[in-house]
Amino acid sequence: MNRLCEGRVVVVTGSGRGIGRDHALSLARHGALVVVNDLGAGVDGSGGDTSPAQLLVQEIEAMGGRAVANGDDISTWVGAERLIATAVETFGDLHAVVNNAGILRDRMLTNMTEDEWDAVIKVHLKGTFAPTHFAAAYWRDRSKAGHPTDGRIINTSSVSGIYGNIGQSNYGAAKAGIAAFTVIASLELARYGVTVNAVAPVALTRMTENLGPAPETDEEREQRSPKWIAPIVTWLVSEESKGVTGRVFEASGSVLAIAEGWHRGPTHAPIADPTTLGPIVEELLSKARLNAGMDGKDGTWPQPQKKLGD
């Protein structure tokens, strides 16, 4: 087997279970030295048990790979700094960070509490920014010292963020923010030899098992297996992906696609008088694409928009 990530040191956050676990195993099979980061918390972020990370390290070592467990909280500044230091101190370098950790506290907007909003934004958005910050600083310093760098950041967005899903305003806002963060970070870090991309996975895991109807057939379960996300993440970590940056890849057992971000649609000359805007806005809307639904297609569920006149 062609091992895409031979000798590359990779941090994977939230990798004790679910999608992150498949990432770590795939990377290890392809020769990566893996830092398995996981607090072992519940789906809502409560509690903690580092045994899933330890067990995964043992599994990787049993198949001949190298890995180390880390239980730092990546949504804190000091935890993220320690995580990146663990990679460098244990394996002598750092080549990639896969920001995968996340929690859910779903609720309709009118019922959501401040704590439910803050907790999800902290883990997803700050928990992506903080490890990226310390990894980027490491690569910047190496680049300025004249050392060649070939760094990778792979973030985790979601179709709930880039397309929008009911009952997930906190989660969707965080994931949309991660998509924008990915694009901006890719522009800022290119000078240091670092690429930044994201995946928007669709998979059945502990976090998503209560979202929507459960798969009823073997084919449905296969399509929603986390194993379909790991290949694109493994490739993005590898040296082969050097020319790809600033992209969001939608990945599942039914599709691998590039999510195309906001683009300017139909236009009109500037308007000074708001009383004239009604027919102008109607004309613009008649020419504009409908917002995408959860399947990435124009105007599908849960989007309510219709073309004027339909």
MARRO-53493 format. One record per residue (C-alpha): residue number from 0; residue in three letters; chain; x, y, z. Coordinates in steps of 0.02 Angstrom, whole numbers, plus 50000, padded with zeros to 5 digits. Example, Ala and Ser with C-alpha at 12.3 -4.5 7.8 and 13.67 -1.06 7.14 Angstrom:
BEGIN
<atom num="0" residu="Ala" chaine="A" u="50615" v="49775" w="50390"/>
<atom num="1" residu="Ser" chaine="A" u="50684" v="49947" w="50357"/>
//
This chain:
BEGIN
<atom num="0" residu="Met" chaine="A" u="50000" v="50000" w="50000"/>
<atom num="1" residu="Asn" chaine="A" u="50059" v="50175" w="49957"/>
<atom num="2" residu="Arg" chaine="A" u="50070" v="50259" w="50128"/>
<atom num="3" residu="Leu" chaine="A" u="50022" v="50439" w="50097"/>
<atom num="4" residu="Cys" chaine="A" u="50073" v="50511" w="50267"/>
<atom num="5" residu="Glu" chaine="A" u="50234" v="50418" w="50306"/>
<atom num="6" residu="Gly" chaine="A" u="50323" v="50503" w="50451"/>
<atom num="7" residu="Arg" chaine="A" u="50205" v="50651" w="50461"/>
<atom num="8" residu="Val" chaine="A" u="50159" v="50707" w="50637"/>
<atom num="9" residu="Val" chaine="A" u="49972" v="50738" w="50650"/>
<atom num="10" residu="Val" chaine="A" u="49862" v="50801" w="50791"/>
<atom num="11" residu="Val" chaine="A" u="49680" v="50745" w="50784"/>
<atom num="12" residu="Thr" chaine="A" u="49564" v="50827" w="50910"/>
<atom num="13" residu="Gly" chaine="A" u="49412" v="50734" w="50974"/>
<atom num="14" residu="Ser" chaine="A" u="49481" v="50570" w="50905"/>
<atom num="15" residu="Gly" chaine="A" u="49437" v="50447" w="51043"/>
<atom num="16" residu="Arg" chaine="A" u="49271" v="50404" w="50959"/>
<atom num="17" residu="Gly" chaine="A" u="49168" v="50432" w="50803"/>
<atom num="18" residu="Ile" chaine="A" u="49233" v="50521" w="50649"/>
<atom num="19" residu="Gly" chaine="A" u="49395" v="50573" w="50735"/>
<atom num="20" residu="Arg" chaine="A" u="49435" v="50393" w="50780"/>
<atom num="21" residu="Asp" chaine="A" u="49421" v="50342" w="50597"/>
<atom num="22" residu="His" chaine="A" u="49533" v="50489" w="50551"/>
<atom num="23" residu="Ala" chaine="A" u="49667" v="50435" w="50674"/>
<atom num="24" residu="Leu" chaine="A" u="49663" v="50253" w="50619"/>
<atom num="25" residu="Ser" chaine="A" u="49671" v="50297" w="50434"/>
<atom num="26" residu="Leu" chaine="A" u="49816" v="50417" w="50463"/>
<atom num="27" residu="Ala" chaine="A" u="49909" v="50287" w="50565"/>
<atom num="28" residu="Arg" chaine="A" u="49885" v="50156" w="50428"/>
<atom num="29" residu="His" chaine="A" u="49962" v="50280" w="50308"/>
<atom num="30" residu="Gly" chaine="A" u="50116" v="50302" w="50415"/>
<atom num="31" residu="Ala" chaine="A" u="50072" v="50457" w="50517"/>
<atom num="32" residu="Leu" chaine="A" u="50127" v="50480" w="50697"/>
<atom num="33" residu="Val" chaine="A" u="49965" v="50527" w="50784"/>
<atom num="34" residu="Val" chaine="A" u="49924" v="50631" w="50936"/>
<atom num="35" residu="Val" chaine="A" u="49754" v="50565" w="50992"/>
<atom num="36" residu="Asn" chaine="A" u="49669" v="50709" w="51083"/>
<atom num="37" residu="Asp" chaine="A" u="49506" v="50675" w="51174"/>
<atom num="38" residu="Leu" chaine="A" u="49427" v="50732" w="51338"/>
<atom num="39" residu="Gly" chaine="A" u="49309" v="50585" w="51335"/>
<atom num="40" residu="Ala" chaine="A" u="49161" v="50699" w="51370"/>
<atom num="41" residu="Gly" chaine="A" u="48979" v="50666" w="51332"/>
<atom num="42" residu="Val" chaine="A" u="48893" v="50724" w="51173"/>
<atom num="43" residu="Asp" chaine="A" u="48843" v="50884" w="51264"/>
<atom num="44" residu="Gly" chaine="A" u="49021" v="50913" w="51327"/>
<atom num="45" residu="Ser" chaine="A" u="48990" v="50857" w="51505"/>
<atom num="46" residu="Gly" chaine="A" u="49099" v="50736" w="51604"/>
<atom num="47" residu="Gly" chaine="A" u="49266" v="50667" w="51550"/>
<atom num="48" residu="Asp" chaine="A" u="49356" v="50502" w="51527"/>
<atom num="49" residu="Thr" chaine="A" u="49524" v="50488" w="51438"/>
<atom num="50" residu="Ser" chaine="A" u="49512" v="50299" w="51417"/>
<atom num="51" residu="Pro" chaine="A" u="49445" v="50309" w="51236"/>
<atom num="52" residu="Ala" chaine="A" u="49603" v="50402" w="51185"/>
<atom num="53" residu="Gln" chaine="A" u="49714" v="50279" w="51278"/>
<atom num="54" residu="Leu" chaine="A" u="49626" v="50129" w="51200"/>
<atom num="55" residu="Leu" chaine="A" u="49646" v="50202" w="51026"/>
<atom num="56" residu="Val" chaine="A" u="49832" v="50230" w="51055"/>
<atom num="57" residu="Gln" chaine="A" u="49846" v="50047" w="51105"/>
<atom num="58" residu="Glu" chaine="A" u="49754" v="49994" w="50948"/>
<atom num="59" residu="Ile" chaine="A" u="49869" v="50099" w="50837"/>
<atom num="60" residu="Glu" chaine="A" u="50023" v="50030" w="50923"/>
<atom num="61" residu="Ala" chaine="A" u="49957" v="49852" w="50905"/>
<atom num="62" residu="Met" chaine="A" u="49951" v="49874" w="50717"/>
<atom num="63" residu="Gly" chaine="A" u="50130" v="49938" w="50715"/>
<atom num="64" residu="Gly" chaine="A" u="50098" v="50125" w="50720"/>
<atom num="65" residu="Arg" chaine="A" u="50152" v="50261" w="50839"/>
<atom num="66" residu="Ala" chaine="A" u="50033" v="50370" w="50938"/>
<atom num="67" residu="Val" chaine="A" u="50015" v="50465" w="51101"/>
<atom num="68" residu="Ala" chaine="A" u="49859" v="50510" w="51200"/>
<atom num="69" residu="Asn" chaine="A" u="49820" v="50688" w="51252"/>
<atom num="70" residu="Gly" chaine="A" u="49676" v="50744" w="51363"/>
<atom num="71" residu="Asp" chaine="A" u="49692" v="50933" w="51351"/>
<atom num="72" residu="Asp" chaine="A" u="49540" v="51043" w="51326"/>
<atom num="73" residu="Ile" chaine="A" u="49569" v="51122" w="51155"/>
<atom num="74" residu="Ser" chaine="A" u="49438" v="51256" w="51187"/>
<atom num="75" residu="Thr" chaine="A" u="49556" v="51336" w="51314"/>
<atom num="76" residu="Trp" chaine="A" u="49711" v="51435" w="51269"/>
<atom num="77" residu="Val" chaine="A" u="49826" v="51338" w="51385"/>
<atom num="78" residu="Gly" chaine="A" u="49753" v="51170" w="51331"/>
<atom num="79" residu="Ala" chaine="A" u="49779" v="51206" w="51147"/>
<atom num="80" residu="Glu" chaine="A" u="49957" v="51264" w="51178"/>
<atom num="81" residu="Arg" chaine="A" u="49996" v="51104" w="51275"/>
<atom num="82" residu="Leu" chaine="A" u="49920" v="50998" w="51138"/>
<atom num="83" residu="Ile" chaine="A" u="50035" v="51068" w="51004"/>
<atom num="84" residu="Ala" chaine="A" u="50183" v="51056" w="51122"/>
<atom num="85" residu="Thr" chaine="A" u="50142" v="50872" w="51151"/>
<atom num="86" residu="Ala" chaine="A" u="50161" v="50836" w="50966"/>
<atom num="87" residu="Val" chaine="A" u="50327" v="50926" w="50950"/>
<atom num="88" residu="Glu" chaine="A" u="50399" v="50858" w="51113"/>
<atom num="89" residu="Thr" chaine="A" u="50345" v="50679" w="51079"/>
<atom num="90" residu="Phe" chaine="A" u="50383" v="50662" w="50894"/>
<atom num="91" residu="Gly" chaine="A" u="50502" v="50808" w="50860"/>
<atom num="92" residu="Asp" chaine="A" u="50395" v="50901" w="50734"/>
<atom num="93" residu="Leu" chaine="A" u="50219" v="50945" w="50678"/>
<atom num="94" residu="His" chaine="A" u="50147" v="50927" w="50503"/>
<atom num="95" residu="Ala" chaine="A" u="49958" v="50935" w="50522"/>
<atom num="96" residu="Val" chaine="A" u="49815" v="50973" w="50639"/>
<atom num="97" residu="Val" chaine="A" u="49643" v="50897" w="50610"/>
<atom num="98" residu="Asn" chaine="A" u="49518" v="51002" w="50709"/>
<atom num="99" residu="Asn" chaine="A" u="49378" v="50879" w="50737"/>
<atom num="100" residu="Ala" chaine="A" u="49318" v="50898" w="50919"/>
<atom num="101" residu="Gly" chaine="A" u="49139" v="50950" w="50945"/>
<atom num="102" residu="Ile" chaine="A" u="48981" v="50941" w="51051"/>
<atom num="103" residu="Leu" chaine="A" u="48795" v="50962" w="51023"/>
<atom num="104" residu="Arg" chaine="A" u="48666" v="51058" w="51123"/>
<atom num="105" residu="Asp" chaine="A" u="48525" v="51069" w="50997"/>
<atom num="106" residu="Arg" chaine="A" u="48371" v="51171" w="51035"/>
<atom num="107" residu="Met" chaine="A" u="48253" v="51288" w="50944"/>
<atom num="108" residu="Leu" chaine="A" u="48311" v="51469" w="50949"/>
<atom num="109" residu="Thr" chaine="A" u="48171" v="51529" w="51063"/>
<atom num="110" residu="Asn" chaine="A" u="48212" v="51395" w="51192"/>
<atom num="111" residu="Met" chaine="A" u="48401" v="51398" w="51185"/>
<atom num="112" residu="Thr" chaine="A" u="48494" v="51457" w="51340"/>
<atom num="113" residu="Glu" chaine="A" u="48646" v="51568" w="51346"/>
<atom num="114" residu="Asp" chaine="A" u="48749" v="51422" w="51412"/>
<atom num="115" residu="Glu" chaine="A" u="48694" v="51308" w="51269"/>
<atom num="116" residu="Trp" chaine="A" u="48746" v="51441" w="51144"/>
<atom num="117" residu="Asp" chaine="A" u="48912" v="51482" w="51228"/>
<atom num="118" residu="Ala" chaine="A" u="48965" v="51301" w="51255"/>
<atom num="119" residu="Val" chaine="A" u="48943" v="51251" w="51073"/>
<atom num="120" residu="Ile" chaine="A" u="49027" v="51408" w="51005"/>
<atom num="121" residu="Lys" chaine="A" u="49173" v="51382" w="51125"/>
<atom num="122" residu="Val" chaine="A" u="49208" v="51201" w="51084"/>
<atom num="123" residu="His" chaine="A" u="49184" v="51214" w="50896"/>
<atom num="124" residu="Leu" chaine="A" u="49242" v="51388" w="50851"/>
<atom num="125" residu="Lys" chaine="A" u="49370" v="51428" w="50984"/>
<atom num="126" residu="Gly" chaine="A" u="49420" v="51245" w="50987"/>
<atom num="127" residu="Thr" chaine="A" u="49467" v="51263" w="50803"/>
<atom num="128" residu="Phe" chaine="A" u="49550" v="51433" w="50819"/>
<atom num="129" residu="Ala" chaine="A" u="49659" v="51395" w="50971"/>
<atom num="130" residu="Pro" chaine="A" u="49752" v="51239" w="50907"/>
<atom num="131" residu="Thr" chaine="A" u="49768" v="51320" w="50736"/>
<atom num="132" residu="His" chaine="A" u="49845" v="51475" w="50816"/>
<atom num="133" residu="Phe" chaine="A" u="49981" v="51378" w="50906"/>
<atom num="134" residu="Ala" chaine="A" u="50016" v="51264" w="50758"/>
<atom num="135" residu="Ala" chaine="A" u="50027" v="51414" w="50642"/>
<atom num="136" residu="Ala" chaine="A" u="50146" v="51503" w="50761"/>
<atom num="137" residu="Tyr" chaine="A" u="50258" v="51349" w="50761"/>
<atom num="138" residu="Trp" chaine="A" u="50263" v="51343" w="50571"/>
<atom num="139" residu="Arg" chaine="A" u="50288" v="51532" w="50557"/>
<atom num="140" residu="Asp" chaine="A" u="50438" v="51525" w="50672"/>
<atom num="141" residu="Arg" chaine="A" u="50513" v="51378" w="50576"/>
<atom num="142" residu="Ser" chaine="A" u="50484" v="51467" w="50410"/>
<atom num="143" residu="Lys" chaine="A" u="50565" v="51627" w="50472"/>
<atom num="144" residu="Ala" chaine="A" u="50714" v="51525" w="50535"/>
<atom num="145" residu="Gly" chaine="A" u="50739" v="51459" w="50359"/>
<atom num="146" residu="His" chaine="A" u="50669" v="51284" w="50384"/>
<atom num="147" residu="Pro" chaine="A" u="50556" v="51213" w="50247"/>
<atom num="148" residu="Thr" chaine="A" u="50376" v="51197" w="50305"/>
<atom num="149" residu="Asp" chaine="A" u="50235" v="51094" w="50233"/>
<atom num="150" residu="Gly" chaine="A" u="50095" v="51115" w="50360"/>
<atom num="151" residu="Arg" chaine="A" u="49913" v="51066" w="50351"/>
<atom num="152" residu="Ile" chaine="A" u="49759" v="51122" w="50444"/>
<atom num="153" residu="Ile" chaine="A" u="49601" v="51021" w="50414"/>
<atom num="154" residu="Asn" chaine="A" u="49448" v="51093" w="50499"/>
<atom num="155" residu="Thr" chaine="A" u="49276" v="51016" w="50523"/>
<atom num="156" residu="Ser" chaine="A" u="49126" v="51115" w="50462"/>
<atom num="157" residu="Ser" chaine="A" u="48954" v="51040" w="50432"/>
<atom num="158" residu="Val" chaine="A" u="48811" v="51042" w="50309"/>
<atom num="159" residu="Ser" chaine="A" u="48712" v="51117" w="50454"/>
<atom num="160" residu="Gly" chaine="A" u="48829" v="51266" w="50445"/>
<atom num="161" residu="Ile" chaine="A" u="48853" v="51290" w="50259"/>
<atom num="162" residu="Tyr" chaine="A" u="48673" v="51250" w="50211"/>
<atom num="163" residu="Gly" chaine="A" u="48573" v="51272" w="50373"/>
<atom num="164" residu="Asn" chaine="A" u="48471" v="51155" w="50483"/>
<atom num="165" residu="Ile" chaine="A" u="48324" v="51184" w="50599"/>
<atom num="166" residu="Gly" chaine="A" u="48359" v="51174" w="50785"/>
<atom num="167" residu="Gln" chaine="A" u="48546" v="51199" w="50767"/>
<atom num="168" residu="Ser" chaine="A" u="48572" v="51388" w="50768"/>
<atom num="169" residu="Asn" chaine="A" u="48720" v="51374" w="50889"/>
<atom num="170" residu="Tyr" chaine="A" u="48801" v="51225" w="50801"/>
<atom num="171" residu="Gly" chaine="A" u="48765" v="51293" w="50626"/>
<atom num="172" residu="Ala" chaine="A" u="48833" v="51466" w="50669"/>
<atom num="173" residu="Ala" chaine="A" u="48993" v="51387" w="50736"/>
<atom num="174" residu="Lys" chaine="A" u="49013" v="51275" w="50584"/>
<atom num="175" residu="Ala" chaine="A" u="48980" v="51418" w="50463"/>
<atom num="176" residu="Gly" chaine="A" u="49110" v="51518" w="50559"/>
<atom num="177" residu="Ile" chaine="A" u="49233" v="51375" w="50538"/>
<atom num="178" residu="Ala" chaine="A" u="49205" v="51376" w="50350"/>
<atom num="179" residu="Ala" chaine="A" u="49242" v="51563" w="50342"/>
<atom num="180" residu="Phe" chaine="A" u="49390" v="51541" w="50461"/>
<atom num="181" residu="Thr" chaine="A" u="49458" v="51409" w="50343"/>
<atom num="182" residu="Val" chaine="A" u="49455" v="51525" w="50193"/>
<atom num="183" residu="Ile" chaine="A" u="49535" v="51671" w="50286"/>
<atom num="184" residu="Ala" chaine="A" u="49668" v="51564" w="50372"/>
<atom num="185" residu="Ser" chaine="A" u="49716" v="51489" w="50205"/>
<atom num="186" residu="Leu" chaine="A" u="49755" v="51663" w="50140"/>
<atom num="187" residu="Glu" chaine="A" u="49854" v="51713" w="50294"/>
<atom num="188" residu="Leu" chaine="A" u="49958" v="51555" w="50312"/>
<atom num="189" residu="Ala" chaine="A" u="50004" v="51524" w="50129"/>
<atom num="190" residu="Arg" chaine="A" u="50163" v="51627" w="50151"/>
<atom num="191" residu="Tyr" chaine="A" u="50225" v="51499" w="50278"/>
<atom num="192" residu="Gly" chaine="A" u="50194" v="51346" w="50169"/>
<atom num="193" residu="Val" chaine="A" u="50034" v="51298" w="50260"/>
<atom num="194" residu="Thr" chaine="A" u="49870" v="51245" w="50178"/>
<atom num="195" residu="Val" chaine="A" u="49701" v="51258" w="50265"/>
<atom num="196" residu="Asn" chaine="A" u="49548" v="51159" w="50211"/>
<atom num="197" residu="Ala" chaine="A" u="49390" v="51093" w="50292"/>
<atom num="198" residu="Val" chaine="A" u="49273" v="50946" w="50279"/>
<atom num="199" residu="Ala" chaine="A" u="49085" v="50948" w="50303"/>
<atom num="200" residu="Pro" chaine="A" u="49048" v="50768" w="50350"/>
<atom num="201" residu="Val" chaine="A" u="48885" v="50673" w="50351"/>
<atom num="202" residu="Ala" chaine="A" u="48898" v="50517" w="50459"/>
<atom num="203" residu="Leu" chaine="A" u="48808" v="50420" w="50593"/>
<atom num="204" residu="Thr" chaine="A" u="48901" v="50439" w="50758"/>
<atom num="205" residu="Arg" chaine="A" u="48865" v="50457" w="50942"/>
<atom num="206" residu="Met" chaine="A" u="48836" v="50643" w="50910"/>
<atom num="207" residu="Thr" chaine="A" u="48716" v="50623" w="50765"/>
<atom num="208" residu="Glu" chaine="A" u="48620" v="50463" w="50807"/>
<atom num="209" residu="Asn" chaine="A" u="48469" v="50562" w="50869"/>
<atom num="210" residu="Leu" chaine="A" u="48463" v="50683" w="50722"/>
<atom num="211" residu="Gly" chaine="A" u="48332" v="50628" w="50599"/>
<atom num="212" residu="Pro" chaine="A" u="48271" v="50452" w="50562"/>
<atom num="213" residu="Ala" chaine="A" u="48388" v="50308" w="50600"/>
<atom num="214" residu="Pro" chaine="A" u="48455" v="50209" w="50452"/>
<atom num="215" residu="Glu" chaine="A" u="48344" v="50058" w="50421"/>
<atom num="216" residu="Thr" chaine="A" u="48444" v="49956" w="50296"/>
<atom num="217" residu="Asp" chaine="A" u="48623" v="49894" w="50284"/>
<atom num="218" residu="Glu" chaine="A" u="48646" v="50008" w="50133"/>
<atom num="219" residu="Glu" chaine="A" u="48590" v="50161" w="50232"/>
<atom num="220" residu="Arg" chaine="A" u="48704" v="50115" w="50377"/>
<atom num="221" residu="Glu" chaine="A" u="48849" v="50093" w="50257"/>
<atom num="222" residu="Gln" chaine="A" u="48817" v="50263" w="50176"/>
<atom num="223" residu="Arg" chaine="A" u="48821" v="50348" w="50347"/>
<atom num="224" residu="Ser" chaine="A" u="48977" v="50260" w="50411"/>
<atom num="225" residu="Pro" chaine="A" u="49114" v="50378" w="50474"/>
<atom num="226" residu="Lys" chaine="A" u="49240" v="50281" w="50369"/>
<atom num="227" residu="Trp" chaine="A" u="49192" v="50384" w="50215"/>
<atom num="228" residu="Ile" chaine="A" u="49260" v="50545" w="50291"/>
<atom num="229" residu="Ala" chaine="A" u="49435" v="50482" w="50333"/>
<atom num="230" residu="Pro" chaine="A" u="49500" v="50461" w="50154"/>
<atom num="231" residu="Ile" chaine="A" u="49485" v="50645" w="50106"/>
<atom num="232" residu="Val" chaine="A" u="49557" v="50698" w="50274"/>
<atom num="233" residu="Thr" chaine="A" u="49704" v="50578" w="50253"/>
<atom num="234" residu="Trp" chaine="A" u="49737" v="50644" w="50078"/>
<atom num="235" residu="Leu" chaine="A" u="49727" v="50825" w="50136"/>
<atom num="236" residu="Val" chaine="A" u="49857" v="50787" w="50271"/>
<atom num="237" residu="Ser" chaine="A" u="49975" v="50711" w="50142"/>
<atom num="238" residu="Glu" chaine="A" u="50107" v="50799" w="50038"/>
<atom num="239" residu="Glu" chaine="A" u="50001" v="50764" w="49883"/>
<atom num="240" residu="Ser" chaine="A" u="49876" v="50898" w="49934"/>
<atom num="241" residu="Lys" chaine="A" u="50004" v="51039" w="49934"/>
<atom num="242" residu="Gly" chaine="A" u="49917" v="51140" w="49799"/>
<atom num="243" residu="Val" chaine="A" u="49743" v="51133" w="49878"/>
<atom num="244" residu="Thr" chaine="A" u="49692" v="51265" w="50005"/>
<atom num="245" residu="Gly" chaine="A" u="49542" v="51367" w="50061"/>
<atom num="246" residu="Arg" chaine="A" u="49416" v="51233" w="50012"/>
<atom num="247" residu="Val" chaine="A" u="49272" v="51149" w="50102"/>
<atom num="248" residu="Phe" chaine="A" u="49242" v="50967" w="50052"/>
<atom num="249" residu="Glu" chaine="A" u="49074" v="50886" w="50084"/>
<atom num="250" residu="Ala" chaine="A" u="49103" v="50702" w="50121"/>
<atom num="251" residu="Ser" chaine="A" u="48987" v="50555" w="50155"/>
<atom num="252" residu="Gly" chaine="A" u="48950" v="50380" w="50096"/>
<atom num="253" residu="Ser" chaine="A" u="48847" v="50452" w="49953"/>
<atom num="254" residu="Val" chaine="A" u="48955" v="50596" w="49890"/>
<atom num="255" residu="Leu" chaine="A" u="49122" v="50684" w="49890"/>
<atom num="256" residu="Ala" chaine="A" u="49098" v="50863" w="49834"/>
<atom num="257" residu="Ile" chaine="A" u="49168" v="51038" w="49849"/>
<atom num="258" residu="Ala" chaine="A" u="49050" v="51160" w="49933"/>
<atom num="259" residu="Glu" chaine="A" u="49054" v="51323" w="49838"/>
<atom num="260" residu="Gly" chaine="A" u="49043" v="51473" w="49954"/>
<atom num="261" residu="Trp" chaine="A" u="48951" v="51637" w="49944"/>
<atom num="262" residu="His" chaine="A" u="48958" v="51721" w="49774"/>
<atom num="263" residu="Arg" chaine="A" u="48880" v="51885" w="49719"/>
<atom num="264" residu="Gly" chaine="A" u="48716" v="51850" w="49630"/>
<atom num="265" residu="Pro" chaine="A" u="48603" v="51964" w="49527"/>
<atom num="266" residu="Thr" chaine="A" u="48644" v="52149" w="49544"/>
<atom num="267" residu="His" chaine="A" u="48564" v="52321" w="49522"/>
<atom num="268" residu="Ala" chaine="A" u="48629" v="52498" w="49528"/>
<atom num="269" residu="Pro" chaine="A" u="48629" v="52577" w="49703"/>
<atom num="270" residu="Ile" chaine="A" u="48461" v="52642" w="49764"/>
<atom num="271" residu="Ala" chaine="A" u="48441" v="52800" w="49870"/>
<atom num="272" residu="Asp" chaine="A" u="48252" v="52796" w="49893"/>
<atom num="273" residu="Pro" chaine="A" u="48191" v="52645" w="49995"/>
<atom num="274" residu="Thr" chaine="A" u="48013" v="52669" w="49932"/>
<atom num="275" residu="Thr" chaine="A" u="48068" v="52611" w="49759"/>
<atom num="276" residu="Leu" chaine="A" u="48150" v="52450" w="49819"/>
<atom num="277" residu="Gly" chaine="A" u="47999" v="52332" w="49816"/>
<atom num="278" residu="Pro" chaine="A" u="47995" v="52290" w="49630"/>
<atom num="279" residu="Ile" chaine="A" u="48185" v="52298" w="49617"/>
<atom num="280" residu="Val" chaine="A" u="48207" v="52168" w="49755"/>
<atom num="281" residu="Glu" chaine="A" u="48072" v="52060" w="49674"/>
<atom num="282" residu="Glu" chaine="A" u="48169" v="52066" w="49510"/>
<atom num="283" residu="Leu" chaine="A" u="48332" v="52020" w="49597"/>
<atom num="284" residu="Leu" chaine="A" u="48249" v="51875" w="49689"/>
<atom num="285" residu="Ser" chaine="A" u="48173" v="51810" w="49528"/>
<atom num="286" residu="Lys" chaine="A" u="48348" v="51794" w="49455"/>
<atom num="287" residu="Ala" chaine="A" u="48436" v="51729" w="49611"/>
<atom num="288" residu="Arg" chaine="A" u="48469" v="51548" w="49655"/>
<atom num="289" residu="Leu" chaine="A" u="48369" v="51480" w="49800"/>
<atom num="290" residu="Asn" chaine="A" u="48464" v="51441" w="49961"/>
<atom num="291" residu="Ala" chaine="A" u="48529" v="51262" w="49964"/>
<atom num="292" residu="Gly" chaine="A" u="48445" v="51131" w="50072"/>
<atom num="293" residu="Met" chaine="A" u="48536" v="51003" w="50177"/>
<atom num="294" residu="Asp" chaine="A" u="48577" v="50901" w="50022"/>
<atom num="295" residu="Gly" chaine="A" u="48667" v="51050" w="49945"/>
<atom num="296" residu="Lys" chaine="A" u="48538" v="51073" w="49807"/>
<atom num="297" residu="Asp" chaine="A" u="48440" v="51233" w="49772"/>
<atom num="298" residu="Gly" chaine="A" u="48279" v="51253" w="49870"/>
<atom num="299" residu="Thr" chaine="A" u="48269" v="51080" w="49949"/>
<atom num="300" residu="Trp" chaine="A" u="48220" v="51039" w="50130"/>
<atom num="301" residu="Pro" chaine="A" u="48219" v="51132" w="50247"/>
<atom num="302" residu="Gln" chaine="A" u="48228" v="51288" w="50140"/>
<atom num="303" residu="Pro" chaine="A" u="48057" v="51372" w="50114"/>
<atom num="304" residu="Gln" chaine="A" u="48103" v="51487" w="49970"/>
<atom num="305" residu="Lys" chaine="A" u="48012" v="51479" w="49805"/>
<atom num="306" residu="Lys" chaine="A" u="48046" v="51574" w="49648"/>
<atom num="307" residu="Leu" chaine="A" u="47925" v="51719" w="49630"/>
<atom num="308" residu="Gly" chaine="A" u="47781" v="51663" w="49522"/>
<atom num="309" residu="Asp" chaine="A" u="47802" v="51477" w="49563"/>
//
